[in-house]
Each structure stands twice: as structure tokens, then as C-alpha cells.
């Protein structure tokens, strides 16, 4: 989150996404917790900021971690709509606790040697 109405992501290997956003800046991004199966849907208008532009280097400090140096462009999204998002898994009457347990178990089976904190 850059400010109260702007979120952003760094483009590393999505040239098709960048090409599409240059043609049509309308975008929707979903953030979902994979264990609770809940999140938020953000819609808005994207602005592609390329490496080499002065604003790119002003935005880059917002990105940390091993992949930050690989960012080729930053997509800044002015959010016009934000809504909660829930998985259809809740339609069957399951509780958040039940879904979290089920997806945690599934993850552990896929990653048996990885330590996972609940």
C-alpha cells in the first residue's frame, strides 16, 4: 500500500500483464489468505512505472526482499472499489476455523518437511 487509495506491485516476469495494462488500464487484484480462504478484491486504474523513470526509484523503496532488485516495472493502482472476498468453500456451511484446519493439513501434506506455524 502506497497511500490510502493506492496499492502497487512489482513486475518481474509478467510482460503480458504490462502490455495489457498499457492498452487498458482498468485492473482488478485479489488478495486471499490461502488458509482462511478470505481476502479482498480491489478494482481501479493502473499506471505502469518503468525502471529508469524517476518515479520508479521513488516507489522502489516500498518493495523489500530478495526479488526487489529484479523488478522491471511497478504497477501503481488507484483503487476505486474495494470489497471483501470469500471462497465458495463457505457456501457449504464450513466455518473459518474448519477451513483453516483443512487447508493447513493440505499444505502440510504437500510440504511434509517444512515447519509451519499456525
ZABAGU-920069 format. One record per residue (C-alpha): residue number from 1; residue in one letter; y, x, z. Coordinates in Angstrom, 1 decimal. Layout:
residues N
+------+------+--------+--------+--------+
| resi | resn |     c2 |     c1 |     c3 |
+------+------+--------+--------+--------+
|  NUM |    a |      Y |      X |      Z |
...
+------+------+--------+--------+--------+
//
This chain:
residues 118
+------+------+--------+--------+--------+
| resi | resn |     c2 |     c1 |     c3 |
+------+------+--------+--------+--------+
|    1 |    x |    0.0 |    0.0 |    0.0 |
|    2 |    x |    3.3 |    1.5 |   -1.0 |
|    3 |    x |    5.6 |   -1.2 |    0.5 |
|    4 |    x |    5.5 |   -4.9 |    1.4 |
|    5 |    x |    4.9 |   -6.0 |   -2.2 |
|    6 |    x |    3.4 |   -3.0 |   -4.0 |
|    7 |    x |   -0.2 |   -1.7 |   -3.9 |
|    8 |    x |   -1.4 |    1.2 |   -6.1 |
|    9 |    x |   -4.5 |    3.0 |   -7.2 |
|   10 |    x |   -5.0 |    6.4 |   -8.8 |
|   11 |    x |   -6.6 |    6.5 |  -12.3 |
|   12 |    x |   -9.2 |    9.3 |  -12.6 |
|   13 |    x |  -11.8 |    8.0 |  -15.2 |
|   14 |    x |  -10.6 |    4.7 |  -16.4 |
|   15 |    x |   -8.8 |    5.3 |  -19.8 |
|   16 |    x |   -9.8 |    1.8 |  -21.0 |
|   17 |    x |   -8.1 |    0.2 |  -18.0 |
|   18 |    x |   -4.9 |    2.2 |  -18.6 |
|   19 |    x |   -5.0 |    1.3 |  -22.3 |
|   20 |    x |   -5.4 |   -2.4 |  -21.5 |
|   21 |    x |   -2.6 |   -2.4 |  -18.9 |
|   22 |    x |   -0.2 |   -0.8 |  -21.5 |
|   23 |    x |   -0.9 |   -3.8 |  -23.7 |
|   24 |    x |   -0.9 |   -6.5 |  -20.9 |
|   25 |    x |    0.4 |   -5.5 |  -17.5 |
|   26 |    x |   -1.0 |   -8.6 |  -15.7 |
|   27 |    x |   -3.7 |   -7.5 |  -13.3 |
|   28 |    x |   -5.9 |   -8.8 |  -10.5 |
|   29 |    x |   -7.5 |   -6.4 |   -8.0 |
|   30 |    x |  -10.1 |   -7.4 |   -5.4 |
|   31 |    x |  -10.8 |   -5.5 |   -2.2 |
|   32 |    x |  -14.0 |   -6.6 |   -0.5 |
|   33 |    x |  -15.8 |   -5.3 |    2.6 |
|   34 |    x |  -19.3 |   -4.8 |    1.3 |
|   35 |    x |  -20.9 |   -5.7 |    4.7 |
|   36 |    x |  -18.9 |   -8.7 |    5.8 |
|   37 |    x |  -18.6 |   -9.9 |    2.2 |
|   38 |    x |  -14.9 |  -10.9 |    2.7 |
|   39 |    x |  -11.7 |   -9.5 |    1.3 |
|   40 |    x |   -8.5 |  -10.2 |   -0.6 |
|   41 |    x |   -7.6 |  -10.9 |   -4.2 |
|   42 |    x |   -4.2 |   -9.5 |   -5.3 |
|   43 |    x |   -2.6 |  -10.6 |   -8.6 |
|   44 |    x |    0.6 |   -9.1 |  -10.1 |
|   45 |    x |    2.1 |   -6.9 |  -12.7 |
|   46 |    x |    1.1 |   -3.3 |  -13.1 |
|   47 |    x |    3.2 |   -0.3 |  -14.0 |
|   48 |    x |    1.4 |    2.8 |  -15.3 |
|   49 |    x |    3.0 |    6.0 |  -14.0 |
|   50 |    x |    1.7 |    9.1 |  -15.9 |
|   51 |    x |    1.2 |   12.6 |  -14.5 |
|   52 |    x |    4.4 |   14.5 |  -15.5 |
|   53 |    x |    6.8 |   11.6 |  -14.8 |
|   54 |    x |    9.0 |   12.3 |  -11.8 |
|   55 |    x |    7.9 |    9.1 |  -10.1 |
|   56 |    x |    4.3 |   10.2 |  -10.3 |
|   57 |    x |    5.0 |   13.1 |   -7.9 |
|   58 |    x |    6.9 |   10.8 |   -5.6 |
|   59 |    x |    3.8 |    8.5 |   -5.4 |
|   60 |    x |    1.1 |   11.1 |   -5.3 |
|   61 |    x |    1.5 |   11.9 |   -1.5 |
|   62 |    x |    0.3 |    8.3 |   -0.8 |
|   63 |    x |   -3.2 |    9.5 |   -2.1 |
|   64 |    x |   -5.3 |   11.8 |    0.0 |
|   65 |    x |   -8.7 |   13.2 |   -0.1 |
|   66 |    x |  -10.9 |   15.2 |   -2.5 |
|   67 |    x |  -10.1 |   13.2 |   -5.5 |
|   68 |    x |   -6.3 |   13.2 |   -5.2 |
|   69 |    x |   -6.0 |   16.2 |   -7.4 |
|   70 |    x |   -7.9 |   14.6 |  -10.2 |
|   71 |    x |   -5.5 |   11.6 |  -10.5 |
|   72 |    x |   -4.2 |   11.4 |  -14.1 |
|   73 |    x |   -2.0 |    8.3 |  -13.7 |
|   74 |    x |   -1.0 |    6.0 |  -10.8 |
|   75 |    x |   -1.1 |    2.2 |  -11.3 |
|   76 |    x |    1.6 |    0.6 |   -9.1 |
|   77 |    x |    1.1 |   -3.2 |   -8.8 |
|   78 |    x |    3.9 |   -5.5 |   -7.8 |
|   79 |    x |    1.9 |   -8.2 |   -6.0 |
|   80 |    x |    2.9 |  -11.8 |   -6.9 |
|   81 |    x |   -0.1 |  -13.6 |   -5.3 |
|   82 |    x |   -2.5 |  -12.7 |   -2.5 |
|   83 |    x |   -5.4 |  -14.8 |   -1.5 |
|   84 |    x |   -8.4 |  -14.4 |    0.9 |
|   85 |    x |  -11.7 |  -13.8 |   -0.9 |
|   86 |    x |  -15.2 |  -14.7 |    0.4 |
|   87 |    x |  -18.6 |  -14.2 |   -1.1 |
|   88 |    x |  -20.6 |  -17.2 |   -2.3 |
|   89 |    x |  -23.1 |  -16.0 |    0.3 |
|   90 |    x |  -21.1 |  -18.0 |    2.8 |
|   91 |    x |  -21.8 |  -21.2 |    0.9 |
|   92 |    x |  -25.3 |  -21.3 |    2.3 |
|   93 |    x |  -24.0 |  -21.6 |    5.8 |
|   94 |    x |  -24.5 |  -18.0 |    6.9 |
|   95 |    x |  -22.2 |  -16.6 |    9.5 |
|   96 |    x |  -20.2 |  -13.4 |    9.2 |
|   97 |    x |  -22.5 |  -11.7 |   11.7 |
|   98 |    x |  -25.6 |  -12.7 |    9.8 |
|   99 |    x |  -24.3 |  -11.4 |    6.5 |
|  100 |    x |  -23.1 |   -8.2 |    8.1 |
|  101 |    x |  -26.6 |   -7.6 |    9.6 |
|  102 |    x |  -28.3 |   -8.4 |    6.3 |
|  103 |    x |  -26.1 |   -6.1 |    4.2 |
|  104 |    x |  -26.2 |   -3.3 |    6.7 |
|  105 |    x |  -30.0 |   -3.5 |    6.6 |
|  106 |    x |  -30.0 |   -3.5 |    2.8 |
|  107 |    x |  -27.7 |   -0.4 |    2.9 |
|  108 |    x |  -29.9 |    1.4 |    5.3 |
|  109 |    x |  -32.9 |    0.8 |    3.1 |
|  110 |    x |  -31.0 |    2.3 |    0.1 |
|  111 |    x |  -29.7 |    5.2 |    2.2 |
|  112 |    x |  -32.5 |    6.0 |    4.7 |
|  113 |    x |  -31.3 |    9.5 |    5.6 |
|  114 |    x |  -27.7 |    8.6 |    6.1 |
|  115 |    x |  -26.3 |    7.9 |    9.6 |
|  116 |    x |  -24.4 |    4.7 |    9.6 |
|  117 |    x |  -22.2 |    3.4 |   12.4 |
|  118 |    x |  -21.8 |   -0.4 |   12.9 |
+------+------+--------+--------+--------+
//
